[in-house]
Amino acid sequence: PEDVRQAYEIRHGERRRVRLIVTATDRKAAEALARVRPGPGREPEPFGEVAAELSVDPSALRGGVVEPISPLDPTYPAAVRQAIAGLAVGQVSDPIAIENGFVIARLEEVLPPTGRTYDEVAADIEAEIRLVRERVLMDRLAARLLAASPVIVMDRSLDWSWQTRREAAPR
C-alpha cells in the first residue's frame, strides 16, 4: 500500500517541468551557469541552446527538457529534487553535484495535480507495480538458472562469447 500511494503521488501529484544541463565536470557546469545567468552588462543565453551545446544528458537534443519531475520521484537524485522544489518559475539553480557530474536546472512550470483520485487509479497502479516486481524476480531467477546450467557450446566464437558473458555476470 505504501508503494501504491507513493506511485500515485509521483504520477498524479504536483510535478515540475524543468530543463537540465548535465556536465561531467565542475568547470563545464560553471561555464554553463555563467552563460545562462545574466551578468554585468550582458544578457543570459537561452537555456535550451546552452543545454543542446554543453549537456551530456540525452535531453540535450530537446534543449534539456525532461519529463515532468515529482519531488517524490526516487529515480532522480535527492539533491536534484530538493533544488528543483526550491526554484521559482524561470529561476536557474546553482550546480548540483550528482554521482557522475553536475546538474544545472531551470524551472519552466509547476504542474498542478492531475485531479485523478487515489481510488480511481489505485488498482491500475498496484497491477503495474506487481508486474514490475514479477519481472525483476523472473530476471533474477533466469540469471540463477543460467549460471547453474552446464551449457556446452560447439561453435568456438559462440563459446568465447558465452564464457565472457558468464565471467562478467554478477554472482
C-alpha positions as CSV (number, residue, x, y, z in Angstrom):
1,P,0.0,0.0,0.0
2,E,2.8,2.5,0.7
3,D,4.3,1.8,-2.7
4,V,1.0,2.4,-4.4
5,R,0.5,5.6,-2.5
6,Q,3.9,6.8,-3.5
7,A,3.4,5.9,-7.1
8,Y,0.1,7.7,-7.1
9,E,1.7,10.9,-5.7
10,I,4.5,10.7,-8.2
11,R,2.2,10.3,-11.2
12,H,-0.8,12.4,-10.1
13,G,0.5,14.9,-7.6
14,E,2.2,18.2,-8.3
15,R,5.1,17.9,-10.7
16,R,7.7,20.3,-12.2
17,R,8.6,20.8,-15.8
18,V,12.3,21.6,-16.0
19,R,15.2,21.8,-18.3
20,L,18.5,20.3,-17.3
21,I,22.2,20.8,-18.2
22,V,24.3,17.8,-17.1
23,T,28.0,18.2,-17.3
24,A,30.8,15.8,-16.4
25,T,33.0,18.4,-14.6
26,D,32.5,21.4,-12.3
27,R,34.4,23.5,-14.8
28,K,31.8,22.8,-17.6
29,A,29.0,23.4,-15.1
30,A,30.5,26.8,-14.1
31,E,30.8,27.7,-17.8
32,A,27.2,26.7,-18.5
33,L,25.9,28.6,-15.4
34,A,27.8,31.8,-16.5
35,R,26.1,31.6,-19.9
36,V,22.5,31.1,-18.7
37,R,22.5,33.6,-15.9
38,P,22.6,37.4,-16.5
39,G,25.9,39.1,-15.7
40,P,27.0,42.7,-15.6
41,G,26.3,44.2,-18.9
42,R,25.2,41.0,-20.6
43,E,22.0,39.1,-21.2
44,P,21.8,35.4,-20.5
45,E,21.9,32.9,-23.4
46,P,18.8,30.8,-23.9
47,F,19.0,27.8,-21.5
48,G,17.9,25.4,-24.2
49,E,20.7,26.4,-26.6
50,V,23.3,26.1,-23.9
51,A,21.9,22.7,-22.9
52,A,22.0,21.5,-26.5
53,E,25.6,22.5,-26.8
54,L,27.1,21.5,-23.4
55,S,24.9,18.9,-21.8
56,V,25.9,15.3,-21.8
57,D,22.4,14.1,-21.0
58,P,20.2,12.6,-23.7
59,S,17.8,15.5,-23.0
60,A,20.3,17.8,-24.7
61,L,18.7,17.0,-28.0
62,R,15.5,18.6,-26.7
63,G,17.2,21.7,-25.2
64,G,17.4,20.0,-21.8
65,V,13.7,19.3,-21.5
66,V,12.9,16.2,-19.4
67,E,9.6,14.6,-18.5
68,P,7.9,16.4,-15.6
69,I,9.5,15.6,-12.3
70,S,7.8,14.9,-9.0
71,P,9.6,16.0,-5.9
72,L,8.9,12.4,-4.6
73,D,10.4,10.5,-7.5
74,P,13.3,8.5,-6.3
75,T,14.6,7.9,-9.8
76,Y,16.1,11.4,-9.6
77,P,18.9,12.2,-7.0
78,A,17.5,13.7,-3.8
79,A,19.7,16.8,-4.3
80,V,18.2,17.5,-7.7
81,R,14.6,17.0,-6.5
82,Q,15.3,19.3,-3.5
83,A,16.9,22.0,-5.6
84,I,14.0,21.9,-8.2
85,A,11.4,22.1,-5.4
86,G,13.1,25.3,-4.2
87,L,13.1,27.1,-7.5
88,A,10.7,29.8,-8.7
89,V,9.5,29.6,-12.3
90,G,12.2,30.9,-14.6
91,Q,14.9,30.5,-11.9
92,V,18.2,28.7,-12.6
93,S,19.8,26.5,-9.9
94,D,23.4,26.5,-8.8
95,P,25.3,23.5,-10.0
96,I,24.1,20.4,-8.1
97,A,26.7,17.6,-7.6
98,I,25.5,14.1,-8.6
99,E,27.2,10.8,-8.8
100,N,28.7,11.3,-12.3
101,G,28.9,15.0,-12.7
102,F,26.9,18.2,-12.1
103,V,23.3,19.3,-13.0
104,I,22.0,22.8,-13.5
105,A,18.2,23.0,-13.6
106,R,15.8,25.7,-14.8
107,L,12.2,25.5,-13.6
108,E,9.9,26.1,-16.6
109,E,6.5,25.4,-15.0
110,V,4.8,23.9,-11.9
111,L,2.1,21.4,-13.0
112,P,-0.9,21.0,-10.7
113,P,-2.1,17.6,-9.6
114,T,-3.9,15.7,-12.4
115,G,-7.2,15.6,-10.5
116,R,-7.5,11.9,-10.5
117,T,-8.3,10.5,-7.1
118,Y,-6.4,7.7,-5.5
119,D,-9.4,5.4,-5.5
120,E,-9.8,5.9,-9.3
121,V,-6.2,4.7,-10.1
122,A,-5.0,2.6,-7.2
123,A,-5.9,-0.8,-8.7
124,D,-4.1,0.0,-12.0
125,I,-1.0,1.3,-10.2
126,E,-1.0,-1.8,-8.0
127,A,-1.2,-4.1,-11.0
128,E,1.8,-2.2,-12.7
129,I,3.9,-2.4,-9.5
130,R,3.1,-6.1,-9.3
131,L,4.2,-6.7,-13.0
132,V,7.4,-4.8,-12.4
133,R,8.3,-6.8,-9.3
134,E,7.4,-10.0,-11.1
135,R,9.7,-9.1,-14.0
136,V,12.6,-8.4,-11.6
137,L,12.1,-11.7,-9.8
138,M,11.9,-13.6,-13.2
139,D,15.1,-11.9,-14.3
140,R,16.9,-12.9,-11.1
141,L,15.6,-16.5,-11.5
142,A,16.7,-16.6,-15.1
143,A,20.2,-15.4,-14.2
144,R,20.5,-18.0,-11.4
145,L,19.3,-20.8,-13.8
146,L,21.8,-19.7,-16.5
147,A,24.6,-19.6,-14.0
148,A,23.9,-23.1,-12.8
149,S,23.3,-24.7,-16.2
150,P,26.1,-26.7,-17.7
151,V,25.9,-25.3,-21.3
152,I,28.2,-26.8,-23.9
153,V,28.7,-24.5,-26.9
154,M,30.0,-26.2,-30.0
155,D,31.0,-23.1,-32.0
156,R,34.3,-21.6,-30.8
157,S,33.3,-17.9,-31.3
158,L,30.0,-18.5,-29.6
159,D,31.8,-20.4,-26.8
160,W,34.1,-17.4,-26.3
161,S,31.1,-15.1,-26.1
162,W,29.3,-17.4,-23.6
163,Q,32.4,-17.7,-21.4
164,T,33.0,-13.9,-21.4
165,R,29.3,-13.3,-20.5
166,R,29.4,-15.8,-17.6
167,E,32.7,-14.3,-16.3
168,A,31.2,-10.8,-16.4
169,A,27.9,-11.8,-14.7
170,P,27.5,-10.8,-11.1
171,R,27.4,-13.6,-8.6
